[in-house]
Amino acid sequence: MEYWHKTFPSPRKFKVVASARKALLNVFWDMKGVVHMEFLEQGQTVNSKQYISTLRALKLRLRHVGHNKDSILQHDNACPLTSPQT
């Protein structure tokens, strides 16, 4: 509960407006900076099939920038990232 003195102006309430456009970006980085980034199409979500495609693109990118085979990928435990296909 907030205390408002009667001489204070009342707090403003802002209207919530839906965003005109949202974008989803997958980013992979190392100590030197961004290694690979990928924007998803409007309305697309990360599922197993899409994430596997992203990992393949990341693998090619890692080869291109010269990372060794001992690189470690750390990601959260979201369902598409932990599925058996991935």
N, CA, C and O atoms as CSV, one atom per row, in Angstrom:
chain,resi,resn,atom,element,x,y,z
A,1,MET,N,N,0.843,-1.179,0.000
A,1,MET,CA,C,0.000,0.000,0.000
A,1,MET,C,C,0.885,1.237,0.000
A,1,MET,O,O,1.848,1.324,0.762
A,2,GLU,N,N,0.558,2.173,-0.844
A,2,GLU,CA,C,1.337,3.399,-0.919
A,2,GLU,C,C,0.611,4.525,-0.199
A,2,GLU,O,O,-0.618,4.565,-0.148
A,3,TYR,N,N,1.386,5.421,0.344
A,3,TYR,CA,C,0.813,6.593,0.997
A,3,TYR,C,C,0.842,7.753,0.020
A,3,TYR,O,O,1.900,8.088,-0.511
A,4,TRP,N,N,-0.281,8.358,-0.218
A,4,TRP,CA,C,-0.366,9.534,-1.084
A,4,TRP,C,C,-1.038,10.658,-0.310
A,4,TRP,O,O,-2.178,10.536,0.139
A,5,HIS,N,N,-0.313,11.739,-0.169
A,5,HIS,CA,C,-0.887,12.914,0.471
A,5,HIS,C,C,-1.864,13.559,-0.500
A,5,HIS,O,O,-1.664,13.486,-1.712
A,6,LYS,N,N,-2.902,14.180,0.005
A,6,LYS,CA,C,-3.918,14.730,-0.895
A,6,LYS,C,C,-3.397,15.849,-1.786
A,6,LYS,O,O,-4.048,16.183,-2.776
A,7,THR,N,N,-2.245,16.442,-1.474
A,7,THR,CA,C,-1.680,17.480,-2.349
A,7,THR,C,C,-0.797,16.882,-3.452
A,7,THR,O,O,-0.429,17.578,-4.398
A,8,PHE,N,N,-0.462,15.606,-3.329
A,8,PHE,CA,C,0.352,14.953,-4.356
A,8,PHE,C,C,-0.523,14.635,-5.570
A,8,PHE,O,O,-1.704,14.326,-5.412
A,9,PRO,N,N,0.037,14.707,-6.770
A,9,PRO,CA,C,-0.749,14.298,-7.938
A,9,PRO,C,C,-0.962,12.781,-7.899
A,9,PRO,O,O,-0.103,12.036,-7.427
A,10,SER,N,N,-2.093,12.346,-8.388
A,10,SER,CA,C,-2.372,10.910,-8.385
A,10,SER,C,C,-1.467,10.212,-9.402
A,10,SER,O,O,-1.090,10.812,-10.408
A,11,PRO,N,N,-1.116,8.954,-9.148
A,11,PRO,CA,C,-0.241,8.246,-10.089
A,11,PRO,C,C,-0.941,8.032,-11.426
A,11,PRO,O,O,-2.148,7.801,-11.485
A,12,ARG,N,N,-0.158,8.114,-12.494
A,12,ARG,CA,C,-0.718,7.935,-13.830
A,12,ARG,C,C,-0.814,6.449,-14.163
A,12,ARG,O,O,0.055,5.656,-13.798
A,13,LYS,N,N,-1.867,6.098,-14.849
A,13,LYS,CA,C,-2.030,4.737,-15.332
A,13,LYS,C,C,-1.886,4.770,-16.841
A,13,LYS,O,O,-2.585,5.509,-17.534
A,14,PHE,N,N,-0.974,3.962,-17.334
A,14,PHE,CA,C,-0.715,3.935,-18.758
A,14,PHE,C,C,-1.491,2.800,-19.405
A,14,PHE,O,O,-1.660,1.732,-18.817
A,15,LYS,N,N,-1.952,3.039,-20.605
A,15,LYS,CA,C,-2.657,2.003,-21.347
A,15,LYS,C,C,-1.635,1.027,-21.914
A,15,LYS,O,O,-0.575,1.427,-22.394
A,16,VAL,N,N,-1.964,-0.233,-21.851
A,16,VAL,CA,C,-1.098,-1.250,-22.422
A,16,VAL,C,C,-1.503,-1.439,-23.881
A,16,VAL,O,O,-2.663,-1.713,-24.188
A,17,VAL,N,N,-0.530,-1.289,-24.768
A,17,VAL,CA,C,-0.777,-1.422,-26.200
A,17,VAL,C,C,0.053,-2.585,-26.715
A,17,VAL,O,O,1.232,-2.712,-26.384
A,18,ALA,N,N,-0.554,-3.416,-27.511
A,18,ALA,CA,C,0.174,-4.549,-28.087
A,18,ALA,C,C,1.277,-4.038,-29.003
A,18,ALA,O,O,1.108,-3.050,-29.718
A,19,SER,N,N,2.396,-4.724,-28.966
A,19,SER,CA,C,3.527,-4.363,-29.809
A,19,SER,C,C,3.166,-4.575,-31.279
A,19,SER,O,O,2.524,-5.561,-31.638
A,20,ALA,N,N,3.583,-3.650,-32.105
A,20,ALA,CA,C,3.287,-3.759,-33.529
A,20,ALA,C,C,4.040,-4.930,-34.154
A,20,ALA,O,O,3.517,-5.602,-35.043
A,21,ARG,N,N,5.267,-5.174,-33.691
A,21,ARG,CA,C,6.060,-6.258,-34.259
A,21,ARG,C,C,7.088,-6.713,-33.234
A,21,ARG,O,O,7.780,-5.899,-32.623
A,22,LYS,N,N,7.175,-8.006,-33.059
A,22,LYS,CA,C,8.170,-8.581,-32.170
A,22,LYS,C,C,9.076,-9.480,-32.988
A,22,LYS,O,O,8.643,-10.088,-33.967
A,23,ALA,N,N,10.315,-9.560,-32.590
A,23,ALA,CA,C,11.265,-10.420,-33.281
A,23,ALA,C,C,11.953,-11.313,-32.261
A,23,ALA,O,O,12.209,-10.901,-31.130
A,24,LEU,N,N,12.250,-12.539,-32.673
A,24,LEU,CA,C,12.961,-13.474,-31.826
A,24,LEU,C,C,14.337,-13.681,-32.426
A,24,LEU,O,O,14.472,-13.932,-33.624
A,25,LEU,N,N,15.345,-13.576,-31.600
A,25,LEU,CA,C,16.725,-13.681,-32.054
A,25,LEU,C,C,17.440,-14.747,-31.250
A,25,LEU,O,O,17.459,-14.693,-30.021
A,26,ASN,N,N,18.030,-15.718,-31.933
A,26,ASN,CA,C,18.904,-16.698,-31.294
A,26,ASN,C,C,20.329,-16.186,-31.436
A,26,ASN,O,O,20.769,-15.863,-32.539
A,27,VAL,N,N,21.050,-16.111,-30.324
A,27,VAL,CA,C,22.420,-15.599,-30.343
A,27,VAL,C,C,23.337,-16.584,-29.638
A,27,VAL,O,O,23.008,-17.094,-28.567
A,28,PHE,N,N,24.484,-16.848,-30.239
A,28,PHE,CA,C,25.520,-17.685,-29.642
A,28,PHE,C,C,26.794,-16.856,-29.609
A,28,PHE,O,O,27.143,-16.209,-30.596
A,29,TRP,N,N,27.486,-16.873,-28.485
A,29,TRP,CA,C,28.697,-16.069,-28.363
A,29,TRP,C,C,29.750,-16.825,-27.579
A,29,TRP,O,O,29.468,-17.814,-26.903
A,30,ASP,N,N,30.969,-16.332,-27.689
A,30,ASP,CA,C,32.072,-16.838,-26.882
A,30,ASP,C,C,32.733,-15.660,-26.187
A,30,ASP,O,O,32.161,-14.571,-26.142
A,31,MET,N,N,33.922,-15.859,-25.648
A,31,MET,CA,C,34.591,-14.774,-24.904
A,31,MET,C,C,34.975,-13.605,-25.803
A,31,MET,O,O,35.129,-12.481,-25.326
A,32,LYS,N,N,35.131,-13.860,-27.094
A,32,LYS,CA,C,35.540,-12.811,-28.023
A,32,LYS,C,C,34.374,-12.013,-28.588
A,32,LYS,O,O,34.572,-10.912,-29.102
A,33,GLY,N,N,33.166,-12.550,-28.501
A,33,GLY,CA,C,32.001,-11.844,-29.031
A,33,GLY,C,C,30.994,-12.799,-29.656
A,33,GLY,O,O,31.029,-14.004,-29.407
A,34,VAL,N,N,30.102,-12.253,-30.467
A,34,VAL,CA,C,29.042,-13.035,-31.098
A,34,VAL,C,C,29.631,-13.948,-32.171
A,34,VAL,O,O,30.393,-13.498,-33.026
A,35,VAL,N,N,29.274,-15.228,-32.121
A,35,VAL,CA,C,29.724,-16.212,-33.101
A,35,VAL,C,C,28.659,-16.414,-34.171
A,35,VAL,O,O,28.977,-16.482,-35.359
A,36,HIS,N,N,27.399,-16.510,-33.760
A,36,HIS,CA,C,26.305,-16.779,-34.705
A,36,HIS,C,C,25.027,-16.154,-34.164
A,36,HIS,O,O,24.750,-16.241,-32.967
A,37,MET,N,N,24.256,-15.533,-35.029
A,37,MET,CA,C,22.944,-15.029,-34.626
A,37,MET,C,C,21.958,-15.267,-35.757
A,37,MET,O,O,22.313,-15.289,-36.936
A,38,GLU,N,N,20.707,-15.443,-35.352
A,38,GLU,CA,C,19.699,-15.834,-36.325
A,38,GLU,C,C,18.337,-15.292,-35.883
A,38,GLU,O,O,17.871,-15.587,-34.782
A,39,PHE,N,N,17.709,-14.503,-36.746
A,39,PHE,CA,C,16.360,-14.006,-36.479
A,39,PHE,C,C,15.350,-15.027,-36.953
A,39,PHE,O,O,15.548,-15.667,-37.985
A,40,LEU,N,N,14.263,-15.187,-36.206
A,40,LEU,CA,C,13.178,-16.066,-36.618
A,40,LEU,C,C,12.102,-15.235,-37.299
A,40,LEU,O,O,11.950,-14.042,-37.037
A,41,GLU,N,N,11.362,-15.894,-38.178
A,41,GLU,CA,C,10.266,-15.238,-38.884
A,41,GLU,C,C,9.182,-14.809,-37.898
A,41,GLU,O,O,9.049,-15.380,-36.816
A,42,GLN,N,N,8.419,-13.809,-38.284
A,42,GLN,CA,C,7.309,-13.327,-37.453
A,42,GLN,C,C,6.358,-14.482,-37.137
A,42,GLN,O,O,5.899,-15.173,-38.045
A,43,GLY,N,N,6.066,-14.690,-35.868
A,43,GLY,CA,C,5.136,-15.728,-35.442
A,43,GLY,C,C,5.759,-17.104,-35.289
A,43,GLY,O,O,5.102,-18.017,-34.788
A,44,GLN,N,N,7.006,-17.281,-35.704
A,44,GLN,CA,C,7.672,-18.577,-35.577
A,44,GLN,C,C,8.187,-18.758,-34.156
A,44,GLN,O,O,8.632,-17.798,-33.528
A,45,THR,N,N,8.127,-19.974,-33.652
A,45,THR,CA,C,8.637,-20.262,-32.316
A,45,THR,C,C,9.780,-21.258,-32.414
A,45,THR,O,O,9.978,-21.884,-33.455
A,46,VAL,N,N,10.524,-21.404,-31.342
A,46,VAL,CA,C,11.624,-22.356,-31.312
A,46,VAL,C,C,11.043,-23.728,-30.982
A,46,VAL,O,O,10.515,-23.950,-29.893
A,47,ASN,N,N,11.150,-24.639,-31.939
A,47,ASN,CA,C,10.767,-26.026,-31.709
A,47,ASN,C,C,11.982,-26.895,-32.021
A,47,ASN,O,O,13.025,-26.381,-32.426
A,48,SER,N,N,11.854,-28.193,-31.838
A,48,SER,CA,C,13.007,-29.087,-32.037
A,48,SER,C,C,13.570,-28.996,-33.442
A,48,SER,O,O,14.784,-28.902,-33.620
A,49,LYS,N,N,12.697,-29.023,-34.443
A,49,LYS,CA,C,13.143,-28.981,-35.843
A,49,LYS,C,C,13.905,-27.681,-36.133
A,49,LYS,O,O,14.962,-27.705,-36.764
A,50,GLN,N,N,13.374,-26.571,-35.677
A,50,GLN,CA,C,14.026,-25.276,-35.911
A,50,GLN,C,C,15.348,-25.201,-35.162
A,50,GLN,O,O,16.330,-24.680,-35.692
A,51,TYR,N,N,15.388,-25.718,-33.931
A,51,TYR,CA,C,16.611,-25.643,-33.129
A,51,TYR,C,C,17.712,-26.519,-33.715
A,51,TYR,O,O,18.885,-26.149,-33.676
A,52,ILE,N,N,17.343,-27.677,-34.255
A,52,ILE,CA,C,18.330,-28.535,-34.915
A,52,ILE,C,C,18.933,-27.814,-36.117
A,52,ILE,O,O,20.138,-27.893,-36.354
A,53,SER,N,N,18.092,-27.112,-36.872
A,53,SER,CA,C,18.573,-26.324,-38.009
A,53,SER,C,C,19.543,-25.233,-37.536
A,53,SER,O,O,20.570,-24.992,-38.171
A,54,THR,N,N,19.217,-24.591,-36.442
A,54,THR,CA,C,20.088,-23.552,-35.886
A,54,THR,C,C,21.421,-24.140,-35.435
A,54,THR,O,O,22.472,-23.543,-35.666
A,55,LEU,N,N,21.383,-25.313,-34.791
A,55,LEU,CA,C,22.624,-25.949,-34.338
A,55,LEU,C,C,23.517,-26.352,-35.507
A,55,LEU,O,O,24.742,-26.266,-35.421
A,56,ARG,N,N,22.894,-26.795,-36.604
A,56,ARG,CA,C,23.692,-27.134,-37.798
A,56,ARG,C,C,24.366,-25.891,-38.375
A,56,ARG,O,O,25.533,-25.935,-38.765
A,57,ALA,N,N,23.631,-24.795,-38.427
A,57,ALA,CA,C,24.217,-23.537,-38.913
A,57,ALA,C,C,25.327,-23.074,-37.971
A,57,ALA,O,O,26.354,-22.565,-38.420
A,58,LEU,N,N,25.124,-23.249,-36.682
A,58,LEU,CA,C,26.151,-22.878,-35.697
A,58,LEU,C,C,27.405,-23.729,-35.885
A,58,LEU,O,O,28.520,-23.217,-35.800
A,59,LYS,N,N,27.228,-25.025,-36.140
A,59,LYS,CA,C,28.369,-25.921,-36.347
A,59,LYS,C,C,29.208,-25.470,-37.539
A,59,LYS,O,O,30.437,-25.449,-37.469
A,60,LEU,N,N,28.532,-25.105,-38.643
A,60,LEU,CA,C,29.256,-24.607,-39.814
A,60,LEU,C,C,29.987,-23.309,-39.501
A,60,LEU,O,O,31.121,-23.104,-39.934
A,61,ARG,N,N,29.335,-22.442,-38.753
A,61,ARG,CA,C,29.938,-21.160,-38.388
A,61,ARG,C,C,31.161,-21.361,-37.497
A,61,ARG,O,O,32.172,-20.679,-37.662
A,62,LEU,N,N,31.068,-22.296,-36.555
A,62,LEU,CA,C,32.206,-22.577,-35.674
A,62,LEU,C,C,33.394,-23.105,-36.466
A,62,LEU,O,O,34.540,-22.764,-36.175
A,63,ARG,N,N,33.121,-23.935,-37.467
A,63,ARG,CA,C,34.207,-24.412,-38.334
A,63,ARG,C,C,34.836,-23.240,-39.080
A,63,ARG,O,O,36.057,-23.163,-39.221
A,64,HIS,N,N,33.989,-22.329,-39.556
A,64,HIS,CA,C,34.467,-21.179,-40.333
A,64,HIS,C,C,35.349,-20.250,-39.501
A,64,HIS,O,O,36.360,-19.755,-39.999
A,65,VAL,N,N,34.984,-20.010,-38.251
A,65,VAL,CA,C,35.764,-19.093,-37.417
A,65,VAL,C,C,36.921,-19.790,-36.711
A,65,VAL,O,O,37.710,-19.136,-36.029
A,66,GLY,N,N,37.031,-21.117,-36.866
A,66,GLY,CA,C,38.189,-21.830,-36.364
A,66,GLY,C,C,38.120,-22.292,-34.919
A,66,GLY,O,O,39.157,-22.403,-34.264
A,67,HIS,N,N,36.942,-22.561,-34.411
A,67,HIS,CA,C,36.839,-23.108,-33.053
A,67,HIS,C,C,37.243,-24.571,-33.074
A,67,HIS,O,O,37.047,-25.266,-34.071
A,68,ASN,N,N,37.807,-25.032,-31.970
A,68,ASN,CA,C,38.206,-26.435,-31.911
A,68,ASN,C,C,37.014,-27.325,-31.558
A,68,ASN,O,O,35.925,-26.833,-31.264
A,69,LYS,N,N,37.234,-28.644,-31.590
A,69,LYS,CA,C,36.155,-29.592,-31.337
A,69,LYS,C,C,35.779,-29.668,-29.865
A,69,LYS,O,O,34.765,-30.279,-29.527
A,70,ASP,N,N,36.560,-29.070,-28.989
A,70,ASP,CA,C,36.298,-29.135,-27.555
A,70,ASP,C,C,35.387,-28.011,-27.070
A,70,ASP,O,O,35.260,-27.800,-25.864
A,71,SER,N,N,34.752,-27.289,-27.990
A,71,SER,CA,C,33.837,-26.217,-27.592
A,71,SER,C,C,32.658,-26.802,-26.827
A,71,SER,O,O,32.178,-27.890,-27.145
A,72,ILE,N,N,32.195,-26.070,-25.816
A,72,ILE,CA,C,31.071,-26.509,-24.997
A,72,ILE,C,C,29.903,-25.572,-25.247
A,72,ILE,O,O,30.054,-24.350,-25.227
A,73,LEU,N,N,28.732,-26.160,-25.482
A,73,LEU,CA,C,27.518,-25.386,-25.691
A,73,LEU,C,C,26.661,-25.491,-24.435
A,73,LEU,O,O,26.300,-26.589,-24.013
A,74,GLN,N,N,26.343,-24.368,-23.851
A,74,GLN,CA,C,25.491,-24.347,-22.665
A,74,GLN,C,C,24.185,-23.653,-23.032
A,74,GLN,O,O,24.197,-22.559,-23.597
A,75,HIS,N,N,23.068,-24.281,-22.716
A,75,HIS,CA,C,21.766,-23.677,-22.986
A,75,HIS,C,C,20.811,-24.031,-21.860
A,75,HIS,O,O,21.110,-24.889,-21.028
A,76,ASP,N,N,19.678,-23.378,-21.835
A,76,ASP,CA,C,18.721,-23.630,-20.747
A,76,ASP,C,C,17.985,-24.944,-20.984
A,76,ASP,O,O,18.254,-25.645,-21.959
A,77,ASN,N,N,17.064,-25.270,-20.097
A,77,ASN,CA,C,16.378,-26.561,-20.182
A,77,ASN,C,C,14.977,-26.452,-20.772
A,77,ASN,O,O,14.075,-27.178,-20.353
A,78,ALA,N,N,14.783,-25.562,-21.732
A,78,ALA,CA,C,13.495,-25.451,-22.418
A,78,ALA,C,C,13.231,-26.724,-23.211
A,78,ALA,O,O,14.171,-27.364,-23.681
A,79,CYS,N,N,11.985,-27.093,-23.364
A,79,CYS,CA,C,11.606,-28.367,-24.008
A,79,CYS,C,C,12.247,-28.600,-25.366
A,79,CYS,O,O,12.783,-29.687,-25.583
A,80,PRO,N,N,12.229,-27.630,-26.313
A,80,PRO,CA,C,12.835,-27.902,-27.623
A,80,PRO,C,C,14.335,-28.151,-27.536
A,80,PRO,O,O,14.905,-28.824,-28.395
A,81,LEU,N,N,14.972,-27.616,-26.510
A,81,LEU,CA,C,16.430,-27.739,-26.410
A,81,LEU,C,C,16.839,-29.055,-25.773
A,81,LEU,O,O,17.998,-29.454,-25.892
A,82,THR,N,N,15.933,-29.735,-25.107
A,82,THR,CA,C,16.260,-30.979,-24.435
A,82,THR,C,C,15.540,-32.177,-25.033
A,82,THR,O,O,15.578,-33.261,-24.450
A,83,SER,N,N,14.891,-32.019,-26.166
A,83,SER,CA,C,14.171,-33.133,-26.792
A,83,SER,C,C,15.163,-34.175,-27.284
A,83,SER,O,O,16.313,-33.833,-27.562
A,84,PRO,N,N,14.754,-35.447,-27.404
A,84,PRO,CA,C,15.659,-36.498,-27.876
A,84,PRO,C,C,16.232,-36.221,-29.275
A,84,PRO,O,O,17.389,-36.552,-29.533
A,85,GLN,N,N,15.443,-35.620,-30.182
A,85,GLN,CA,C,15.944,-35.329,-31.523
A,85,GLN,C,C,17.093,-34.321,-31.469
A,85,GLN,O,O,18.066,-34.460,-32.210
A,86,THR,N,N,16.997,-33.329,-30.619
A,86,THR,CA,C,18.039,-32.312,-30.507
A,86,THR,C,C,19.298,-32.933,-29.955
A,86,THR,O,O,20.303,-32.243,-29.782
